[in-house]
Amino acid sequence: MAPHLAAFIEFESSSKPLATPPAVVAKDGATMYRSPTTHELDDLQWGMKLTGPSTSDHISSTPSTPRELEQSAPPSPQHENAIDVIQSVRSPPMNRWRVSACGLTFFTTGINDSAPGALIPYLEKDYKVGYAIVSLIFITNAIGFISAAPSVQAIQSVYGRAKAYMVATGLMIVGYIALVCNPPFPVVVISFFFLGFGIAMILAMNNEVSFLHTSY
């Protein structure tokens, strides 16, 4: 069988040398991991894992317990997106008492303005003065209102709204204490100045709520 197959196979021998094979790149550490050229990858940090931007700064841990959830604070909004909380008569609940106190002061000032006119005959009889002299209480009361007009904003800006209310209430208390002590008539006239000044301050600071005028 082998001699018959040999007739179909021809062996050739050549004395021509083989061509030089291509150079083989040595796979050592110094040549295998070469740094990129500066003109190709300028911003690439060689040796680091390049998988995109890190998301650890944008992911916040979720509170695991109800106490941690209650103590956690939401991120502060941007200044251009932030708005002030609009208060109302019922929110916060303290505003209900504030509005009630303002209504009570309007009711008191209404009684104060209506009472002197009805008491003029008794003042004339008690102090033995005429109608023209008794009318001085209305003049000093008006002077108190006029004096308070340019002073309310200055007092409120210096002492604050709460202390401005205390100043106005204190002036009214001084005037009422002087009246109930049955003083001489000049003291009555001066006491109406304090009443006018204090009432003008309260009316000016409470004028924001329109429906409070019904208490007057």
JOQUI-V97425 format. One record per helix or strand of 2 or more residues. SS is the DSSP state (helix for helix, strand for strand). FROM is the first residue (numbers start at 1). LEN is the number of residues. If there is no record, write none. Layout:
# JOQUI-V97425
ss=SS from=FROM len=LEN
ss=SS from=FROM len=LEN
This chain:
# JOQUI-V97425
ss=helix from=2 len=5
ss=helix from=29 len=4
ss=helix from=66 len=6
ss=helix from=94 len=25
ss=helix from=120 len=8
ss=helix from=131 len=4
ss=helix from=136 len=14
ss=helix from=152 len=8
ss=helix from=161 len=20
ss=helix from=185 len=21
ss=helix from=210 len=6
